[in-house]
Amino acid sequence: MDPSTENNSKIGEAIANLFPGYFALVMATGIVSISAHLLGFEAVAWPLVFINIAAYLVLILLLLIRIIRFFPHVLADISDHVRGPGFFTVVAGTCVLGSQLIIVAGEIQAAKVLWFVGLVLWAIIMYSFFTLVTTRENKPDLVKGLSGTWLIPAVATQSISVLGTLLADQFGEYRSVVLFFTLCMFLAGCMLYLMLITLIFYRFTFLDLTSERMTPPYWINMGAVAITTLAGARLILAGGDWKLLAEIMPFLKGFTLFFWAAGTWWIPLLFILGAWRHIYKRFPLRYDPQYWGLVFPLGMYTTCTFQLSKAINFEPLMIIPRIFVYIALGAWLAAAVGMVYSFVPRRTTRTASS
């Protein structure tokens, strides 16, 4: 076979089978950049802006090619209980990039465009996925079909809330309408988390969980409540002069703190389970795009704790993001090195017969 034809075939196959959750790369890079910016690491935050824009554009291009040329693969994935939830990273990645552009770069108009894009994607993916998995036949059981990726719909919903709240002031007389919408998205995201985490915790404690199935996306157990905390903290910081939010402020503060405490509870358990997987069970530690689903929660926990400290005016909480930012940066760097290394062509050893 001609080498160029063989390469084109391999590229086409790679696009056809593109991991739906690869936009977790954009989610992780965006939130780590934001956390670095908030804690004064501008030399890190700014390069990650440009890296993230490039990553987003490449992934969007690949997704569009996949939809146009390999639509049956896309349809099969979005109706699949295992791969389908990964499509929600497209929504979350779009909105996290928008938040990054506002907070780090001050690019409001670009962020506004991304918010509207995120809204359209959220509506399409949310109702397509849940309709398809509800109506499909021969559904998998919880052991095979349920993982931490099922919490990404909650993450995507909260990412809409976070970016919308950041943009609310840009809508002038419609500011209160936007804040009402982002409040409703916050509450919808809470509903999704509470509903899904119950099934996931049941799957954790009562059904078999092998080292192969204890995948990095289980960190979304924590990441989903971290972004919920961030959405609540942003509403608290933005809504003091709006009567409705002022009236429910005690509830909002209590509910936001509840989710932060839940996220904090998850962290030691997830570290222990990671050690169980890789040290006790000796599961190989090698790059997988799913590891971006581990980096994102670490960056999100850093950012949400920073904003929660501001929202409830509790300075002692700041010690956590000052430590966690290094963990998040280290995790991002490790995942990035692993990804680059995975793209390096491997040399094959020629046999004596050849």
Helices and strands as residue ranges (DSSP letters): H 3-16, G 20-23, H 24-38, H 42-69, H 71-78, G 84-87, H 88-100, I 101-105, H 108-135, H 142-145, G 148-151, H 152-167, G 168-174, H 175-206, G 216-219, H 220-238, H 243-247, H 249-275, I 276-280, G 289-291, H 292-311, G 315-318, H 319-343
